[in-house]
Amino acid sequence: MKQVLGYVLGFMIFIAGVPAVMWLTAGMPGMADLAVGRLYVAVPVALAGLGISIWSIVYMKKVGKGNPFDAMGHEVAPRTKRLMTEGPYKKSRNPMLTGTYIYYIGIVLALGSWWALLVFAAVAALMTLQVLSEEKRLEADFGEEYLAYKKTTGRFFTLR
């Protein structure tokens, strides 16, 4: 039950909730208000971001046998049993969040609103604090293995 709750909360907050706040702050534009040209870029960007996030979640569930979602130090879903360093985690220590950020960039592009961009910036700042909290937990859970992984893999992406 705890695991289902974690996924439902994640969907409600990150996939539906944050974009809803972006839409509200952008003045609640209808489809007719959105520039078609921007949508040609925004929709593929948003879908690519969702794809990265979903791949990461499935990979973590299948290989890691758990879920990473801690809410500022409080376990919301069962934690992974092993450190993820392959698949989507080979180029990013946080591919779920990286994918979510890409999804939000797609939403911002679709809305074409500075207010939506401001919401994205605020969420990114809060989530960076969450990531720092998770990194402490991962260091405690996986020790030297995690510290070695941190040296070779970027927090959000690795260029090599």
C-alpha positions as CSV (number, residue, x, y, z in Angstrom):
1,M,0.0,0.0,0.0
2,K,2.8,2.4,0.9
3,Q,4.4,1.9,-2.6
4,V,1.1,2.7,-4.4
5,L,0.7,5.8,-2.2
6,G,4.2,6.9,-3.3
7,Y,3.4,6.6,-7.0
8,V,0.0,8.2,-6.6
9,L,1.5,11.1,-4.6
10,G,4.3,11.5,-7.2
11,F,1.8,11.6,-10.1
12,M,-0.5,14.1,-8.3
13,I,2.2,16.4,-7.3
14,F,4.8,16.3,-10.1
15,I,2.9,15.2,-13.2
16,A,-0.4,17.0,-12.6
17,G,-0.1,19.4,-9.8
18,V,3.0,21.5,-10.8
19,P,1.8,21.9,-14.4
20,A,-1.6,22.9,-13.1
21,V,0.0,25.6,-11.0
22,M,2.0,26.7,-14.1
23,W,-1.2,26.9,-16.1
24,L,-3.0,28.9,-13.4
25,T,-0.2,31.4,-13.1
26,A,0.0,31.7,-16.9
27,G,-3.6,32.9,-16.8
28,M,-5.3,29.6,-17.6
29,P,-4.9,29.7,-21.4
30,G,-7.1,27.5,-23.5
31,M,-5.8,25.4,-26.4
32,A,-6.8,28.2,-28.9
33,D,-4.5,30.6,-26.9
34,L,-1.4,28.4,-27.3
35,A,0.9,29.1,-30.3
36,V,0.9,26.1,-32.6
37,G,4.5,26.7,-33.5
38,R,5.6,26.4,-29.9
39,L,3.6,23.2,-29.4
40,Y,5.6,21.5,-32.2
41,V,8.6,21.9,-29.9
42,A,6.9,21.8,-26.5
43,V,5.0,18.5,-26.9
44,P,8.0,16.4,-27.9
45,V,10.1,18.0,-25.1
46,A,7.4,17.2,-22.5
47,L,6.9,13.7,-23.8
48,A,10.7,13.0,-23.8
49,G,10.9,14.2,-20.2
50,L,8.0,12.0,-19.2
51,G,9.7,9.1,-21.0
52,I,12.9,9.5,-19.1
53,S,11.1,9.7,-15.8
54,I,9.0,6.6,-16.5
55,W,12.0,4.7,-17.7
56,S,13.8,5.6,-14.5
57,I,10.9,4.6,-12.3
58,V,10.4,1.3,-14.0
59,Y,14.2,0.6,-13.9
60,M,14.4,1.4,-10.2
61,K,11.4,-0.7,-9.4
62,K,12.6,-3.7,-11.4
63,V,16.3,-3.6,-10.7
64,G,16.4,-1.6,-7.4
65,K,13.4,-3.3,-5.9
66,G,12.1,-0.1,-4.5
67,N,11.4,3.6,-4.9
68,P,13.6,6.6,-4.2
69,F,10.8,8.9,-3.0
70,D,11.7,10.3,0.4
71,A,10.0,13.5,1.5
72,M,12.7,15.5,3.2
73,G,13.9,12.4,5.2
74,H,10.6,10.7,5.6
75,E,10.2,7.4,3.7
76,V,7.0,7.6,1.5
77,A,7.6,4.3,-0.4
78,P,10.0,1.4,0.2
79,R,13.6,2.3,-0.5
80,T,15.8,0.7,-3.1
81,K,17.8,-2.4,-2.1
82,R,20.8,-1.6,-4.2
83,L,22.4,1.5,-5.7
84,M,21.3,2.2,-9.3
85,T,24.3,3.0,-11.5
86,E,23.2,1.6,-14.9
87,G,20.4,2.2,-17.4
88,P,19.1,5.8,-16.9
89,Y,21.3,6.1,-13.8
90,K,24.5,5.8,-15.9
91,K,24.3,9.4,-17.1
92,S,22.4,11.0,-14.2
93,R,22.2,10.4,-10.5
94,N,18.6,11.7,-10.6
95,P,17.1,10.8,-14.0
96,M,13.6,10.8,-12.7
97,L,14.0,14.4,-11.6
98,T,15.9,15.3,-14.8
99,G,13.1,13.9,-16.9
100,T,10.5,15.8,-14.8
101,Y,12.5,19.0,-15.3
102,I,12.5,18.4,-19.1
103,Y,8.7,17.7,-18.9
104,Y,8.3,21.1,-17.1
105,I,10.4,22.9,-19.7
106,G,8.0,21.5,-22.3
107,I,5.1,22.8,-20.3
108,V,6.7,26.2,-19.9
109,L,7.4,26.3,-23.7
110,A,3.8,25.4,-24.5
111,L,2.4,28.1,-22.1
112,G,5.0,30.7,-23.2
113,S,4.7,32.4,-19.8
114,W,7.3,34.0,-17.6
115,W,5.0,33.1,-14.6
116,A,5.1,29.4,-15.5
117,L,8.9,29.7,-15.8
118,L,9.0,31.3,-12.3
119,V,7.0,28.3,-11.0
120,F,9.4,26.0,-12.6
121,A,12.4,27.8,-11.0
122,A,10.7,27.7,-7.6
123,V,10.0,24.0,-7.9
124,A,13.5,23.3,-9.1
125,A,15.0,25.1,-6.1
126,L,12.8,23.1,-3.7
127,M,13.6,19.9,-5.4
128,T,17.3,20.6,-5.3
129,L,17.0,20.8,-1.5
130,Q,15.2,17.4,-1.7
131,V,18.0,16.0,-3.8
132,L,20.6,17.1,-1.2
133,S,18.6,15.4,1.5
134,E,18.4,12.2,-0.6
135,E,22.2,12.3,-1.3
136,K,22.9,12.2,2.5
137,R,20.6,9.2,2.8
138,L,22.3,7.5,-0.1
139,E,25.7,8.1,1.4
140,A,24.5,6.6,4.7
141,D,22.8,3.6,2.9
142,F,25.5,2.8,0.3
143,G,28.7,4.4,1.7
144,E,31.8,4.3,-0.5
145,E,29.9,2.8,-3.4
146,Y,27.7,5.9,-3.6
147,L,30.7,8.3,-3.1
148,A,32.5,6.6,-6.0
149,Y,29.3,6.9,-8.2
150,K,29.1,10.6,-7.3
151,K,32.6,11.2,-8.7
152,T,31.7,9.8,-12.1
153,T,28.1,10.7,-12.6
154,G,26.6,14.2,-12.5
155,R,23.6,15.1,-10.3
156,F,21.4,15.8,-13.3
157,F,23.4,14.8,-16.3
158,T,26.9,13.7,-17.3
159,L,28.4,15.1,-20.5
160,R,30.9,12.2,-21.1
